[in-house]
Amino acid sequence: MTLHVVGNVCVDETFFVDRLPRLGETVNAVSAMRGVGGKGANQAVAAARTGAEVVFRAALGADPDAVFVRTALTSDLPLNGLVVLDTPTDRSTILVDRVGENVVVTAAASAMAFDPMEFSSWPGRGNYLLMQGNLGADTTKACLGAAREKGATTIFNPSPLGGAPIPEADIIIVNTVEAETLAGCAEPAEAARRLSRDGSSSVVVTLGAGGAMYLAKDAKEIACVAAPVVTAIDTSGAGDVFAGVLAGCLALDLSLSDAVAVGVRAAAVAVTRRGTLAACPSLSEITALIQGLSRNDS
């Protein structure tokens, strides 16, 4: 089974600060780093490191930043799904405080101009499509709809949130803020029930240090997965690691419950490291987490 990840890729400029600045305030960074990120790329790499076969589709500009991105991705992903547009390669600026909380702003001209429907091949029955909220709302809806029509399993992580209603998907992955915004309910379990569209979708709600909860399609009960206790130094990208690992595990034919469990553990590793894509656990680390499932069950 193949997992198709359609989304964005960008250059991340991350600044580590003692505290996030107040409105109108300037603060000095303790340190800084430059790397590759973007929710699409982060999730595609995380998925590939489960051992799943991954196809990644995103847009770059015709500039030096695009070369930087290609060099960073080449060891994890095939690059034939990257298209070049007459736009700047997308960039993000990330501020991370001393306890690992972050704020992000992104320039997304390439993502907003990208039309993945121009690709001739599209995932069908037995395959998976994973998307995020970085592309235009109409584009995202068209891609998910096309994959569903062909029988693929669709996974949607609607982050960052836009103003349009989220399209239908087989599995929806949200954090607690997104769940509350979309469902109009502050209680995560009830929000999951509302987002399940009367049982037509599985819904996963990430809880940060609390792990995750999920409502499987047609299930009546919410299931919870606790996260390992770790000391977080940078939470940026942890949700992407979770979503990518979950999707990759599903493409490896793991159950939703096992995929959530591995995703939670992988995200717990990521928050102990700095960076977004740079913090993602390696193939060997994620393989060990998957193998650990059978040991925990025995």
C-alpha positions as CSV (number, residue, x, y, z in Angstrom):
1,M,0.0,0.0,0.0
2,T,1.2,3.5,-0.9
3,L,0.7,6.6,1.1
4,H,0.3,9.8,-0.9
5,V,1.1,13.0,1.1
6,V,-0.1,16.2,-0.6
7,G,0.8,19.5,1.0
8,N,3.5,22.1,1.4
9,V,7.2,22.3,2.1
10,C,9.1,25.3,3.3
11,V,12.3,26.6,4.8
12,D,12.1,27.1,8.6
13,E,13.9,29.8,10.4
14,T,13.6,28.9,14.1
15,F,14.5,31.3,16.9
16,F,14.8,30.0,20.5
17,V,13.9,32.6,23.1
18,D,13.5,32.8,26.9
19,R,10.0,33.9,26.4
20,L,7.7,34.9,23.6
21,P,7.6,38.6,22.9
22,R,4.6,40.7,23.8
23,L,2.9,42.9,21.2
24,G,5.3,45.5,20.0
25,E,8.2,44.0,21.9
26,T,11.6,42.9,20.6
27,V,13.5,40.0,22.3
28,N,16.9,38.6,21.6
29,A,17.1,34.9,20.6
30,V,19.3,32.6,22.7
31,S,20.0,30.6,19.5
32,A,18.7,30.0,16.0
33,M,18.6,27.3,13.4
34,R,17.6,26.9,9.8
35,G,16.0,23.8,8.4
36,V,13.3,22.3,6.2
37,G,9.7,22.1,7.4
38,G,6.2,22.7,6.3
39,K,3.4,20.4,7.5
40,G,3.3,18.4,4.3
41,A,7.1,17.7,4.3
42,N,7.2,17.0,8.0
43,Q,4.4,14.5,7.8
44,A,5.8,12.9,4.6
45,V,9.2,12.3,6.2
46,A,7.7,11.0,9.4
47,A,5.5,8.6,7.4
48,A,8.5,7.4,5.3
49,R,10.4,6.7,8.5
50,T,7.8,4.1,9.5
51,G,9.0,2.1,6.5
52,A,5.9,2.8,4.4
53,E,6.1,3.6,0.7
54,V,5.4,7.4,0.5
55,V,4.8,9.7,-2.5
56,F,5.1,13.4,-1.6
57,R,3.6,16.1,-3.7
58,A,4.3,19.8,-3.1
59,A,5.5,23.0,-4.8
60,L,8.8,24.9,-4.7
61,G,10.0,28.2,-6.2
62,A,12.8,28.5,-8.7
63,D,15.3,29.9,-6.2
64,P,18.2,28.8,-3.9
65,D,15.8,27.8,-1.1
66,A,14.4,25.1,-3.4
67,V,17.9,23.6,-3.7
68,F,18.2,23.6,0.1
69,V,14.9,21.8,0.4
70,R,15.7,19.2,-2.2
71,T,19.0,18.4,-0.6
72,A,17.3,18.0,2.8
73,L,14.6,15.7,1.6
74,T,16.5,13.5,-0.8
75,S,17.5,10.8,1.8
76,D,13.9,10.2,2.9
77,L,11.6,10.8,-0.1
78,P,11.4,10.6,-3.9
79,L,11.5,14.1,-5.3
80,N,9.6,13.6,-8.5
81,G,6.4,14.9,-6.9
82,L,8.0,18.3,-6.3
83,V,6.9,20.9,-8.9
84,V,8.5,24.3,-9.6
85,L,6.3,27.4,-9.7
86,D,7.0,31.0,-10.5
87,T,6.7,31.9,-6.8
88,P,9.2,32.1,-3.9
89,T,9.8,28.9,-2.0
90,D,7.6,29.0,1.1
91,R,9.2,30.1,4.4
92,S,8.3,30.0,8.0
93,T,9.5,31.9,11.1
94,I,9.2,30.0,14.3
95,L,9.7,31.3,17.9
96,V,10.2,28.7,20.6
97,D,10.2,29.6,24.3
98,R,12.1,28.0,27.2
99,V,9.3,25.4,27.9
100,G,9.0,24.4,24.3
101,E,5.8,26.4,23.3
102,N,5.9,28.0,19.9
103,V,4.3,30.5,17.5
104,V,4.7,30.2,13.7
105,V,4.1,32.5,10.8
106,T,4.4,31.3,7.2
107,A,4.7,32.9,3.8
108,A,2.8,30.3,1.6
109,A,2.7,31.6,-2.0
110,S,3.8,28.3,-3.5
111,A,1.4,26.2,-1.4
112,M,-1.5,28.5,-2.3
113,A,-0.7,28.4,-6.1
114,F,-0.1,24.6,-6.1
115,D,-2.6,22.4,-8.0
116,P,-2.0,18.7,-7.2
117,M,-4.9,17.7,-9.5
118,E,-2.6,18.3,-12.5
119,F,-0.8,15.0,-11.6
120,S,-1.9,12.2,-13.9
121,S,-1.7,9.4,-11.2
122,W,-3.9,9.5,-8.1
123,P,-4.3,7.1,-5.2
124,G,-6.9,4.4,-5.6
125,R,-8.3,1.5,-3.6
126,G,-5.9,0.1,-1.1
127,N,-3.9,3.3,-0.9
128,Y,-3.9,6.3,1.4
129,L,-4.0,10.1,0.9
130,L,-2.9,12.4,3.7
131,M,-3.5,16.2,3.5
132,Q,-3.2,19.2,5.7
133,G,-4.8,22.7,5.7
134,N,-1.9,24.5,3.9
135,L,-3.3,24.4,0.4
136,G,-6.4,26.3,-0.9
137,A,-9.7,25.1,0.5
138,D,-11.1,24.2,-2.9
139,T,-7.9,22.4,-3.9
140,T,-7.9,20.3,-0.7
141,K,-11.6,19.4,-1.1
142,A,-11.0,18.4,-4.8
143,C,-8.0,16.2,-3.9
144,L,-9.8,14.4,-1.0
145,G,-12.9,13.9,-3.1
146,A,-10.9,12.5,-6.1
147,A,-9.1,10.0,-3.8
148,R,-12.4,9.0,-2.1
149,E,-14.0,8.4,-5.5
150,K,-11.1,6.1,-6.4
151,G,-11.5,4.1,-3.2
152,A,-8.5,5.4,-1.3
153,T,-8.6,6.0,2.4
154,T,-8.3,9.7,3.1
155,I,-6.7,11.3,6.1
156,F,-7.1,15.0,6.8
157,N,-5.2,17.1,9.4
158,P,-7.0,20.5,8.9
159,S,-4.1,22.6,10.2
160,P,-3.7,25.5,9.8
161,L,-7.5,26.1,10.0
162,G,-9.1,28.2,7.3
163,G,-12.6,29.7,7.2
164,A,-14.2,27.0,5.0
165,P,-15.9,23.9,6.4
166,I,-13.6,21.0,6.5
167,P,-14.2,18.4,3.7
168,E,-15.2,14.8,4.3
169,A,-12.4,12.4,5.1
170,D,-12.2,8.9,6.4
171,I,-9.9,9.9,9.3
172,I,-9.7,13.4,10.8
173,I,-6.7,14.4,13.0
174,V,-7.0,17.6,15.1
175,N,-5.6,19.0,18.3
176,T,-7.8,20.3,21.1
177,V,-7.9,23.9,19.9
178,E,-8.8,22.8,16.4
179,A,-11.4,20.3,17.7
180,E,-13.1,23.0,19.8
181,T,-13.1,25.5,16.9
182,L,-14.5,23.1,14.4
183,A,-17.0,21.3,16.7
184,G,-18.0,24.3,18.9
185,C,-17.3,22.2,22.0
186,A,-14.5,22.5,24.5
187,E,-14.7,18.9,25.7
188,P,-12.4,16.8,23.4
189,A,-14.5,13.6,23.6
190,E,-17.7,15.4,22.7
191,A,-15.9,17.3,19.9
192,A,-14.7,14.1,18.5
193,R,-18.2,12.7,18.4
194,R,-19.5,15.8,16.6
195,L,-16.6,15.7,14.1
196,S,-17.2,12.1,13.3
197,R,-20.2,13.1,11.2
198,D,-22.5,10.5,12.8
199,G,-19.9,7.8,12.6
200,S,-18.8,8.3,9.0
201,S,-15.3,9.3,10.0
202,S,-12.7,8.2,12.5
203,V,-11.6,11.2,14.6
204,V,-8.3,11.5,16.4
205,V,-7.7,14.3,18.9
206,T,-4.2,15.0,20.1
207,L,-3.8,16.1,23.7
208,G,-0.2,17.2,23.9
209,A,1.4,15.8,27.0
210,G,-1.8,13.9,27.6
211,G,-1.4,11.7,24.5
212,A,-4.4,11.3,22.2
213,M,-7.9,10.1,22.1
214,Y,-9.8,8.6,19.2
215,L,-13.2,7.6,18.1
216,A,-13.0,4.9,15.4
217,K,-15.6,4.8,12.6
218,D,-18.9,3.5,13.8
219,A,-17.6,3.0,17.3
220,K,-19.5,4.1,20.4
221,E,-16.7,4.5,22.8
222,I,-13.8,6.9,22.9
223,A,-10.4,5.3,23.4
224,C,-7.4,7.0,25.0
225,V,-3.6,6.5,24.6
226,A,-1.4,8.0,27.3
227,A,1.9,9.7,26.3
228,P,5.3,8.8,27.9
229,V,6.5,11.4,30.4
230,V,9.3,13.4,28.8
231,T,10.8,16.9,29.3
232,A,9.8,18.9,26.2
233,I,12.2,21.5,24.8
234,D,10.4,22.2,21.5
235,T,6.9,21.2,20.6
236,S,6.9,22.6,17.0
237,G,6.3,19.9,14.5
238,A,5.3,17.3,17.1
239,G,1.7,17.2,15.7
240,D,3.2,16.6,12.3
241,V,5.3,13.7,13.5
242,F,2.2,12.2,15.1
243,A,0.0,12.6,11.9
244,G,2.7,11.3,9.6
245,V,3.6,8.3,11.7
246,L,-0.1,7.4,12.2
247,A,-0.6,7.5,8.4
248,G,2.5,5.6,7.7
249,C,1.5,2.9,10.2
250,L,-1.9,2.6,8.6
251,A,-0.2,2.1,5.2
252,L,1.8,-0.7,6.8
253,D,-1.6,-2.3,7.6
254,L,-1.5,-1.6,11.4
255,S,-4.8,-1.0,13.1
256,L,-5.9,2.5,14.0
257,S,-5.3,1.8,17.7
258,D,-1.8,0.7,17.1
259,A,-1.1,3.6,14.7
260,V,-2.3,6.1,17.3
261,A,-0.1,4.4,20.0
262,V,3.0,4.6,17.8
263,G,2.2,8.2,16.8
264,V,2.0,9.3,20.4
265,R,5.3,7.7,21.3
266,A,7.0,9.2,18.2
267,A,5.7,12.6,19.0
268,A,7.0,12.3,22.6
269,V,10.5,11.7,21.1
270,A,10.2,14.7,18.8
271,V,9.4,17.2,21.6
272,T,12.7,16.3,23.3
273,R,14.6,17.7,20.3
274,R,14.9,21.0,18.6
275,G,13.5,21.8,15.2
276,T,10.6,20.6,13.2
277,L,11.6,18.0,10.6
278,A,15.0,17.8,12.3
279,A,13.3,16.5,15.5
280,C,11.6,13.6,13.7
281,P,12.6,10.2,15.0
282,S,14.7,8.1,12.6
283,L,13.6,5.0,10.7
284,S,15.3,2.8,13.3
285,E,13.7,4.6,16.2
286,I,10.2,4.4,14.7
287,T,10.8,0.7,13.7
288,A,11.6,0.0,17.4
289,L,8.4,1.7,18.5
290,I,6.4,-0.4,16.1
291,Q,8.2,-3.6,17.2
292,G,7.5,-2.5,20.8
293,L,3.8,-2.9,20.3
294,S,4.0,-6.7,20.1
295,R,6.3,-6.8,23.2
296,N,3.7,-4.7,25.1
297,D,0.9,-6.9,24.0
298,S,2.7,-10.1,25.1
